[in-house]
Amino acid sequence: MTTPDPQPPDESVDLGAAEPTPFDPDHQALLEERDKLRHKVASVEHTRARATFFGLVIGAIIGILLLVFILQNLDSQRITLIFWEVNLPLGVSLLIAAIAGALIVALAGGVRMFQMGRALKKAKQ
C-alpha cells in the first residue's frame, strides 16, 4: 500500500479573503458587542431566582429518589425507643431518622450562628 502523492494547493480559491483582518472595523465592532454581551450574561448568572430554581430541581430529584426508596422498602419493622414501640415500614423509619438527624444538625448550626452573631456584635462595640 502506498501513500498518495501530495497535491499542490488549488490556487484558484483564495482562503485569506474570507477571514477578517484584525484591523477590520466591522470585525472589531462585532468583537466588542460580543464582549459586552458576555459581561451582561456574567452579571445575570448568579441570581436568587436561579439558585431557587436549582434548589427546587435538586429537591424534586431527591424527593423522587426518596419515594422510590420508600416504595422498595415497605417491609414493616418493630422499632423500640426507650418506652415507645411502633411498627413502621423500613423506608419510612429511615426517612424519619434522617429528618431527625438533619434537625439536630440544623439546631446545632443555629446555636453556633447565634453565638457568632453575639460575639460579632460585642466586637463591634
C-alpha positions as CSV (number, residue, x, y, z in Angstrom):
1,M,0.0,0.0,0.0
2,T,1.4,3.3,-1.0
3,T,0.6,6.8,0.1
4,P,-0.9,9.2,-2.4
5,D,1.3,11.9,-3.9
6,P,0.8,15.3,-2.2
7,Q,-1.4,17.5,-4.3
8,P,-0.4,21.2,-4.8
9,P,-3.0,23.6,-3.3
10,D,-5.6,24.9,-5.6
11,E,-4.6,28.5,-6.4
12,S,-8.0,29.4,-7.8
13,V,-9.5,29.5,-4.3
14,D,-8.4,32.4,-2.1
15,L,-8.8,31.4,1.5
16,G,-7.4,34.5,3.0
17,A,-10.1,36.8,1.6
18,A,-12.9,35.1,3.7
19,E,-11.1,35.7,7.1
20,P,-11.5,39.3,8.5
21,T,-8.3,41.1,9.2
22,P,-7.6,42.2,12.8
23,F,-8.0,45.9,11.7
24,D,-11.4,45.5,10.1
25,P,-13.7,47.9,11.9
26,D,-16.8,45.7,11.4
27,H,-14.9,42.8,13.0
28,Q,-13.8,44.9,15.9
29,A,-17.3,46.2,16.5
30,L,-18.6,42.6,16.5
31,L,-16.0,41.6,19.0
32,E,-16.8,44.5,21.3
33,E,-20.5,43.7,21.1
34,R,-19.8,40.1,21.9
35,D,-17.7,41.1,24.9
36,K,-20.4,43.4,26.2
37,L,-23.0,40.6,25.9
38,R,-20.7,38.2,27.8
39,H,-20.3,40.8,30.6
40,K,-24.1,41.2,30.8
41,V,-24.7,37.4,30.9
42,A,-22.0,37.0,33.5
43,S,-23.6,39.6,35.8
44,V,-27.0,37.8,35.5
45,E,-25.7,34.3,36.0
46,H,-25.8,34.3,39.9
47,T,-29.2,35.4,41.0
48,R,-31.5,34.3,43.8
49,A,-34.1,33.1,41.3
50,R,-31.5,30.9,39.6
51,A,-30.4,29.5,43.0
52,T,-34.0,28.9,44.0
53,F,-34.7,27.1,40.7
54,F,-31.7,24.8,41.0
55,G,-32.6,24.2,44.7
56,L,-36.2,23.2,43.7
57,V,-34.9,20.9,40.9
58,I,-32.4,19.2,43.2
59,G,-35.1,18.9,45.9
60,A,-37.5,17.3,43.4
61,I,-34.9,14.8,42.3
62,I,-34.1,13.9,45.9
63,G,-37.8,13.6,46.7
64,I,-38.3,11.2,43.8
65,L,-35.3,9.1,44.9
66,L,-36.7,9.0,48.5
67,L,-40.1,8.0,47.2
68,V,-38.5,5.1,45.2
69,F,-36.5,4.1,48.3
70,I,-39.6,4.1,50.5
71,L,-41.7,2.1,48.0
72,Q,-38.9,-0.5,47.7
73,N,-38.6,-0.9,51.5
74,L,-42.2,-1.4,52.6
75,D,-41.5,-4.3,55.0
76,S,-42.8,-3.4,58.4
77,Q,-40.3,-3.3,61.3
78,R,-40.9,-3.0,65.0
79,I,-39.0,-0.1,66.4
80,T,-38.5,0.4,70.2
81,L,-37.1,3.7,71.6
82,I,-37.0,4.0,75.4
83,F,-40.6,3.3,76.2
84,W,-42.2,3.8,72.7
85,E,-42.8,1.0,70.4
86,V,-44.1,1.4,66.8
87,N,-44.4,-0.6,63.7
88,L,-43.4,1.3,60.6
89,P,-42.2,0.4,57.1
90,L,-38.4,0.3,57.0
91,G,-38.2,3.1,54.4
92,V,-40.4,5.4,56.4
93,S,-38.5,4.8,59.6
94,L,-35.1,5.5,57.9
95,L,-36.6,8.7,56.5
96,I,-37.8,9.8,59.9
97,A,-34.3,9.0,61.3
98,A,-32.7,11.1,58.6
99,I,-35.0,14.0,59.2
100,A,-34.4,13.9,62.9
101,G,-30.6,13.9,62.3
102,A,-30.9,16.9,59.9
103,L,-33.0,18.8,62.5
104,I,-30.4,18.1,65.2
105,V,-27.6,19.3,62.9
106,A,-29.7,22.4,62.0
107,L,-30.3,23.1,65.7
108,A,-26.6,22.9,66.5
109,G,-25.7,25.1,63.5
110,G,-28.3,27.7,64.5
111,V,-27.0,27.8,68.0
112,R,-23.4,28.3,66.6
113,M,-24.6,31.1,64.3
114,F,-26.4,32.8,67.2
115,Q,-23.2,32.6,69.2
116,M,-21.1,34.0,66.4
117,G,-23.6,36.9,65.9
118,R,-23.4,37.8,69.5
119,A,-19.6,37.7,69.5
120,L,-19.5,39.9,66.4
121,K,-21.9,42.4,67.9
122,K,-19.7,42.6,71.1
123,A,-16.6,43.0,69.0
124,K,-18.1,46.0,67.1
125,Q,-18.9,47.8,70.3
